[in-house]
């Protein structure tokens, strides 16, 4: 299962080579997540309307290697937007992927852009 996590690497906006169309704005619930598949990766996409921002991260929880972060609870830790794993309650920053629960875990994050009503997630490969 460890090899699953090696598939996910954070992508910075300036490093994007491919903008993958994930769907339309209407395809994603507000203040919750949806999941897309890009190549062999599952990516959680969040329309965080309370912050008026979109986020994307790996769907795999690094704690137990389960594909479920898209079903997690959105919130904030002070000013940092976060996702909480629905099963294990570990929380991760949607900005840099760091674990906000104090454990030595992290998740990959990906840039999101909206063009008209279309949602795009940025990848390197």
Secondary structure by P-SEA (a helix, b strand, c coil): caaaaaabbbbcccccccccccccccccccccbbbbbcccbbbbbbcccccccccccccccccccccccccbbbbbcccccccccccccbbbbcccccccccccbbbbbbbbbbcccbbbbbbcc
